[in-house]
Amino acid sequence: MKLSTLSASAALALSTLTAATHINYTIVPGYFLQDDESTDPSTFDYTANNFGLIPRTYDADKNSTDSLSIWQRFHRQLIYLNNHAPKHVSYKLFFMGRHGEGYHNAAEDYFGTPAWNCYYALLPGNTTHTWFDADLTPSGLEQAQIAHAYWLHQHTLHRIHFPDLYYTSPMTRALKTANITFTGLPLQQAHAAPFIPEVKEGFREGMSMHTCNHRRSKGYIEGLFPGWKFEAGFSEEDELWTGTTGETSEAQDLRSREALDDIFLRGTSKRSNIVPLPLKGVCHGGHGPGHSGQEDEEEEGKGKKDLVVSITAHSGEISSILRVIGHQPFRLSTGAVIPVLIRAEEVRGQLLPTTTTAWTVSAYCTEPPVTSVTDCVCASSAAPVTSGFPVFATSIPY
């Protein structure tokens, strides 16, 4: 789907929504340390804090909780919230993981952010590495393996409820991070949903001129991970990256909201007359039986299912999702994970604010810029260029 098609269809759906029903997203605070303003994202280690889960009592706690772990009690509370919510309200726990370090991340650290943004990021790579649809560095592979080991640790120690649904950005670094993180976990023994992620365009990084945001073909992804699912309408070639313009924050948030609407609409049963933003598909990895038959009966009995969702994406995209749901800013380091308890309410007859989906041009230098800590300075004091795709950016073949 071309950018113009995406924007037009989203705008049409948005105008329809203003007169119909939309989903209002909010977080449910008090469950995770990342919700607290005193938690510093730059120093927070999710592997040292049960993903950030706060030890506390729940409404769902029975007379005794001695036989249940901290995560088993939380999952029972998640079921309780859904069972005691009105039909137009549902709750889901999202685990949002940032991909491990990619070669583009390493290149940005090497060149410096100002020079990276206005010149080097427009190249597909250099003589040493490629950052077009960047792959994971050795450090990135290790970060994904840390996430895998921590999920296994939490399952072994606390019987954490594995995700019911898996989604991933189509970028190589996210695909490989998701694969390393979840492949080989004891999902079948835990009676959990199988790891069959859906590849979803809506969870891509904020689009820019940077070649690291230009994805490879659908055929490449199918060859890399046979059996993974794609949202309906997923194009063979990348039709979103232009190489000349970048996505505004407003446009990215609209895209993120559309993806969230898709997920929450799937997690309900014969109860919604919502008019969603344009959906791209309805295929997913299925709903596993969970950790106990009683929990499953409770989930399905209220028509609300797939309560735990995994998304493997990017720093900018996760920041966009956090904006959409009203979470405080919480920038993740590469390989990090943030859980968020989301409340979704169908709101009828309330006008949505007007949203623009315009994209913008970015200024760039036509040759390596002068080193600068705070801003990009083109060589010989040349003025940055703001039109067209840089000719020099094709000097290194993809």
C-alpha positions as CSV (number, residue, x, y, z in Angstrom):
1,M,0.0,0.0,0.0
2,K,1.4,3.4,-1.0
3,L,1.8,6.1,1.5
4,S,-0.9,8.2,-0.1
5,T,-3.3,5.2,0.1
6,L,-2.4,4.7,3.7
7,S,-3.0,8.3,4.6
8,A,-6.2,8.6,2.6
9,S,-7.7,5.4,4.0
10,A,-6.7,6.3,7.6
11,A,-8.2,9.8,7.2
12,L,-11.4,8.4,5.8
13,A,-11.6,5.9,8.7
14,L,-10.8,8.7,11.2
15,S,-13.7,10.8,9.8
16,T,-16.0,7.8,10.1
17,L,-14.9,7.3,13.7
18,T,-15.7,10.8,14.8
19,A,-19.4,10.0,14.3
20,A,-19.3,6.4,15.5
21,T,-17.3,4.5,18.1
22,H,-13.6,4.5,18.9
23,I,-11.3,2.9,21.5
24,N,-9.9,5.0,24.3
25,Y,-6.7,3.7,25.6
26,T,-5.3,4.3,29.1
27,I,-2.8,2.6,31.3
28,V,-3.6,1.1,34.6
29,P,-0.9,2.4,37.0
30,G,0.3,0.8,40.2
31,Y,1.3,-2.5,38.7
32,F,4.7,-1.9,37.2
33,L,7.7,0.2,38.3
34,Q,7.9,1.7,34.8
35,D,4.6,3.5,35.5
36,D,6.2,5.5,38.3
37,E,7.7,8.9,37.5
38,S,10.6,8.2,39.9
39,T,11.8,5.2,37.8
40,D,14.8,6.3,35.7
41,P,14.6,4.6,32.2
42,S,18.4,5.1,31.7
43,T,19.3,3.0,34.7
44,F,16.4,0.6,35.0
45,D,17.2,-3.1,34.5
46,Y,14.1,-5.2,33.7
47,T,16.0,-8.4,34.5
48,A,16.6,-7.3,38.1
49,N,12.9,-6.5,38.9
50,N,10.6,-9.2,37.6
51,F,10.1,-7.2,34.4
52,G,9.1,-4.3,36.8
53,L,6.1,-6.1,38.5
54,I,5.4,-4.5,41.8
55,P,4.7,-6.9,44.7
56,R,1.3,-6.0,46.1
57,T,-2.1,-7.4,47.0
58,Y,-4.9,-7.7,44.4
59,D,-8.6,-7.6,44.4
60,A,-8.5,-11.2,43.0
61,D,-6.4,-12.5,45.9
62,K,-8.2,-15.3,47.8
63,N,-7.9,-16.0,51.5
64,S,-4.4,-17.5,50.9
65,T,-1.9,-16.9,48.1
66,D,0.9,-19.0,49.5
67,S,0.6,-21.5,46.6
68,L,0.7,-18.9,43.9
69,S,3.7,-17.1,42.5
70,I,3.8,-13.3,42.0
71,W,3.1,-13.8,38.2
72,Q,0.3,-16.3,38.8
73,R,-1.4,-13.9,41.1
74,F,-1.0,-11.0,38.6
75,H,-2.5,-13.1,35.8
76,R,-5.5,-14.0,38.0
77,Q,-5.9,-10.3,38.7
78,L,-5.8,-9.7,34.9
79,I,-8.6,-12.2,34.5
80,Y,-10.5,-10.6,37.4
81,L,-10.3,-7.1,35.8
82,N,-11.8,-8.4,32.6
83,N,-14.5,-10.5,34.3
84,H,-15.6,-7.5,36.4
85,A,-15.4,-4.9,33.6
86,P,-18.4,-3.7,31.5
87,K,-18.7,-5.4,28.1
88,H,-17.2,-2.3,26.4
89,V,-14.1,-2.4,28.5
90,S,-11.2,-4.8,28.3
91,Y,-7.7,-5.2,29.7
92,K,-4.5,-6.6,28.2
93,L,-1.0,-6.9,29.4
94,F,1.5,-5.9,26.7
95,F,5.2,-6.9,26.8
96,M,6.9,-4.5,24.4
97,G,10.5,-5.4,23.6
98,R,13.0,-3.3,21.7
99,H,15.2,-5.2,19.3
100,G,18.8,-5.9,20.2
101,E,21.5,-3.6,19.0
102,G,21.7,-3.3,15.2
103,Y,24.6,-2.2,13.1
104,H,22.8,1.1,12.6
105,N,22.8,1.7,16.3
106,A,26.6,1.0,16.4
107,A,27.2,3.3,13.5
108,E,25.2,6.1,15.1
109,D,27.3,5.7,18.3
110,Y,30.5,5.8,16.1
111,F,29.7,8.8,13.9
112,G,27.6,10.8,16.5
113,T,23.9,11.4,16.3
114,P,24.0,14.8,14.4
115,A,26.4,13.5,11.7
116,W,24.4,10.2,11.5
117,N,21.1,11.9,11.0
118,C,22.2,14.3,8.3
119,Y,24.5,12.1,6.3
120,Y,25.6,8.6,7.2
121,A,22.1,7.3,8.0
122,L,21.2,8.0,4.4
123,L,23.8,5.5,3.2
124,P,23.0,1.8,3.0
125,G,26.3,1.1,4.8
126,N,30.0,1.5,4.5
127,T,32.9,-0.9,3.5
128,T,32.6,-2.7,6.9
129,H,28.9,-3.1,7.7
130,T,25.4,-2.6,6.2
131,W,22.8,-0.7,8.0
132,F,20.1,-0.9,5.4
133,D,17.4,-2.9,7.2
134,A,20.1,-3.4,9.8
135,D,21.0,-6.8,11.2
136,L,21.9,-7.5,14.8
137,T,25.4,-7.0,16.0
138,P,27.0,-9.6,18.3
139,S,26.0,-7.4,21.2
140,G,22.4,-7.4,19.8
141,L,22.4,-11.1,19.6
142,E,23.5,-11.3,23.2
143,Q,20.8,-8.9,24.3
144,A,18.1,-11.1,22.7
145,Q,19.6,-14.2,24.3
146,I,19.4,-12.4,27.7
147,A,15.7,-11.8,27.1
148,H,15.2,-15.4,26.2
149,A,17.0,-16.5,29.4
150,Y,15.0,-14.1,31.5
151,W,11.6,-15.4,30.2
152,L,12.8,-18.9,31.0
153,H,13.9,-17.8,34.4
154,Q,10.6,-16.1,35.1
155,H,8.7,-19.2,33.9
156,T,10.8,-21.6,36.0
157,L,10.7,-19.5,39.2
158,H,7.4,-17.7,39.0
159,R,5.3,-19.5,36.3
160,I,4.9,-16.4,34.3
161,H,2.0,-16.5,31.8
162,F,3.7,-16.7,28.3
163,P,2.2,-14.4,25.6
164,D,-1.1,-15.4,24.0
165,L,-0.2,-13.5,20.8
166,Y,3.1,-12.5,19.3
167,Y,3.7,-9.5,16.9
168,T,6.8,-8.2,15.4
169,S,8.0,-5.4,13.1
170,P,9.1,-6.6,9.7
171,M,12.6,-5.2,10.1
172,T,15.4,-7.8,10.3
173,R,16.7,-6.7,13.7
174,A,13.2,-7.1,15.2
175,L,12.4,-10.4,13.5
176,K,15.7,-12.0,14.8
177,T,15.2,-10.5,18.3
178,A,11.8,-12.0,18.6
179,N,13.0,-15.4,17.2
180,I,15.9,-15.6,19.7
181,T,13.8,-14.4,22.6
182,F,10.9,-16.9,22.3
183,T,12.1,-19.9,20.3
184,G,13.0,-22.8,22.5
185,L,10.9,-21.7,25.5
186,P,8.8,-24.5,27.1
187,L,5.5,-23.2,25.6
188,Q,3.9,-26.5,25.0
189,Q,4.7,-27.8,28.4
190,A,3.2,-24.7,29.9
191,H,0.1,-25.2,27.7
192,A,0.8,-21.8,26.2
193,A,0.1,-20.5,22.7
194,P,2.8,-21.5,20.1
195,F,5.3,-18.9,19.0
196,I,3.9,-18.1,15.6
197,P,4.3,-14.3,15.4
198,E,2.4,-12.0,13.0
199,V,4.6,-9.7,11.0
200,K,3.0,-6.3,11.2
201,E,3.8,-3.1,9.3
202,G,2.2,-1.0,12.0
203,F,5.0,-1.8,14.4
204,R,7.8,-0.4,12.3
205,E,10.1,2.3,13.5
206,G,9.1,5.9,12.8
207,M,9.7,6.3,9.1
208,S,12.5,8.6,7.9
209,M,15.0,8.9,5.1
210,H,17.3,6.6,7.0
211,T,18.0,3.4,5.1
212,C,17.8,1.4,8.3
213,N,14.0,1.9,8.1
214,H,13.8,0.4,4.5
215,R,12.7,-3.2,4.9
216,R,13.6,-6.1,2.8
217,S,11.0,-8.1,0.8
218,K,8.3,-10.3,2.1
219,G,10.0,-13.2,0.3
220,Y,13.2,-12.5,2.3
221,I,11.2,-12.7,5.5
222,E,9.5,-15.9,4.5
223,G,12.8,-17.4,3.7
224,L,14.2,-16.3,7.0
225,F,11.4,-17.6,9.1
226,P,9.1,-20.0,7.2
227,G,5.7,-20.5,8.8
228,W,5.4,-17.0,10.3
229,K,2.3,-15.1,9.5
230,F,1.8,-11.8,7.8
231,E,-1.1,-9.3,8.3
232,A,-3.4,-9.3,5.3
233,G,-2.3,-7.0,2.5
234,F,1.4,-7.2,3.5
235,S,3.2,-6.1,0.3
236,E,6.1,-8.0,-1.4
237,E,8.2,-4.8,-1.5
238,D,8.4,-2.0,0.9
239,E,5.8,0.6,0.0
240,L,6.1,2.9,3.0
241,W,9.7,4.0,3.0
242,T,10.2,6.8,0.4
243,G,13.8,7.8,1.0
244,T,12.8,11.5,0.6
245,T,10.3,12.2,3.4
246,G,9.8,11.3,7.0
247,E,6.8,10.5,9.1
248,T,5.6,13.0,11.7
249,S,5.0,11.9,15.3
250,E,1.2,12.5,14.7
251,A,1.3,10.2,11.7
252,Q,3.2,7.5,13.5
253,D,0.8,7.7,16.5
254,L,-2.1,7.2,14.1
255,R,-0.4,4.1,12.7
256,S,0.2,2.8,16.2
257,R,-3.4,3.4,17.2
258,E,-4.6,1.5,14.1
259,A,-2.4,-1.5,15.1
260,L,-3.6,-1.4,18.7
261,D,-7.2,-1.3,17.5
262,D,-6.6,-4.4,15.4
263,I,-5.2,-6.3,18.4
264,F,-8.0,-5.3,20.8
265,L,-10.8,-6.0,18.3
266,R,-9.4,-9.6,18.0
267,G,-9.5,-10.0,21.7
268,T,-13.2,-9.7,22.0
269,S,-16.0,-12.1,21.2
270,K,-19.3,-11.1,19.5
271,R,-19.7,-7.9,21.4
272,S,-18.4,-5.0,19.4
273,N,-19.9,-2.7,16.9
274,I,-16.8,-0.5,16.8
275,V,-15.7,1.1,13.5
276,P,-12.0,0.5,13.5
277,L,-9.2,2.2,11.6
278,P,-8.3,0.3,8.4
279,L,-7.2,-3.2,9.5
280,K,-4.6,-5.1,7.6
281,G,-5.5,-8.7,8.6
282,V,-6.9,-11.1,11.2
283,C,-4.5,-14.0,11.2
284,H,-2.5,-14.8,14.3
285,G,-0.8,-17.6,16.1
286,G,-3.9,-18.8,18.0
287,H,-4.9,-18.8,21.6
288,G,-3.3,-21.4,23.9
289,P,-5.1,-22.9,26.8
290,G,-3.1,-20.9,29.4
291,H,-1.8,-22.3,32.7
292,S,-4.9,-23.8,34.0
293,G,-8.3,-24.9,32.6
294,Q,-10.1,-22.7,35.2
295,E,-8.3,-19.5,33.9
296,D,-9.2,-20.4,30.3
297,E,-12.9,-20.9,31.2
298,E,-12.9,-17.5,32.9
299,E,-11.2,-15.7,30.0
300,E,-13.5,-17.2,27.3
301,G,-16.6,-17.1,29.5
302,K,-16.6,-13.3,29.4
303,G,-15.8,-13.1,25.7
304,K,-12.4,-11.6,26.4
305,K,-9.3,-13.5,25.4
306,D,-5.7,-13.3,24.4
307,L,-4.9,-11.2,27.5
308,V,-1.1,-11.2,27.2
309,V,0.5,-9.7,24.0
310,S,4.1,-9.6,22.9
311,I,5.3,-6.9,20.5
312,T,8.9,-6.8,19.3
313,A,9.6,-3.4,17.8
314,H,11.7,-0.3,18.0
315,S,12.5,2.5,20.4
316,G,10.6,5.2,18.5
317,E,7.6,2.9,17.8
318,I,7.3,1.8,21.5
319,S,7.5,5.5,22.4
320,S,4.7,6.1,20.0
321,I,2.5,3.3,21.5
322,L,3.2,4.8,25.0
323,R,2.0,8.2,23.8
324,V,-1.2,6.6,22.4
325,I,-2.0,4.9,25.7
326,G,-1.1,7.8,27.9
327,H,2.0,6.3,29.5
328,Q,4.8,8.5,30.7
329,P,7.8,8.6,28.3
330,F,10.1,5.6,28.9
331,R,12.9,5.2,26.4
332,L,14.2,1.6,26.2
333,S,17.8,0.7,25.7
334,T,18.4,-1.9,22.9
335,G,17.1,-5.3,24.0
336,A,15.1,-4.0,26.9
337,V,11.4,-4.9,27.6
338,I,8.6,-2.9,29.2
339,P,5.3,-4.4,30.3
340,V,2.2,-2.2,30.4
341,L,-1.3,-3.0,31.6
342,I,-3.7,-1.3,29.1
343,R,-7.3,-0.5,29.6
344,A,-9.3,-0.2,26.4
345,E,-12.8,1.4,26.4
346,E,-15.2,1.7,23.5
347,V,-16.4,5.2,23.5
348,R,-19.5,6.1,21.4
349,G,-20.5,9.4,19.9
350,Q,-17.4,11.3,21.1
351,L,-15.5,13.3,18.5
352,L,-11.9,12.4,18.0
353,P,-9.4,15.3,17.6
354,T,-8.4,16.1,14.1
355,T,-5.1,14.3,13.2
356,T,-2.8,15.1,10.4
357,T,-0.8,12.4,8.6
358,A,1.5,14.7,6.6
359,W,5.1,13.7,6.1
360,T,8.0,16.1,6.1
361,V,11.3,16.5,4.4
362,S,14.6,16.4,6.3
363,A,17.8,18.5,5.7
364,Y,21.0,16.6,4.8
365,C,24.5,17.1,3.8
366,T,25.8,15.9,0.4
367,E,29.2,14.9,1.8
368,P,30.5,13.9,5.2
369,P,29.7,16.7,7.6
370,V,32.0,18.4,10.0
371,T,32.1,16.6,13.4
372,S,29.7,18.3,15.8
373,V,28.4,17.3,19.2
374,T,25.0,19.2,19.1
375,D,24.2,19.9,15.5
376,C,25.0,18.9,12.0
377,V,27.4,21.2,10.1
378,C,28.0,20.4,6.5
379,A,31.5,20.6,5.1
380,S,32.8,23.9,3.8
381,S,29.8,25.6,5.5
382,A,27.6,24.3,2.7
383,A,23.8,24.7,3.3
384,P,21.9,21.4,4.0
385,V,19.8,20.1,1.1
386,T,16.1,19.5,1.6
387,S,14.9,18.1,-1.7
388,G,15.0,14.7,-3.4
389,F,16.7,11.4,-2.6
390,P,20.5,11.9,-2.2
391,V,22.3,10.7,-5.2
392,F,25.3,9.8,-3.1
393,A,23.2,7.4,-1.0
394,T,23.3,4.8,-3.8
395,S,27.0,4.8,-4.0
396,I,27.2,1.6,-1.9
397,P,25.0,-1.1,-3.3
398,Y,22.2,-2.7,-1.3
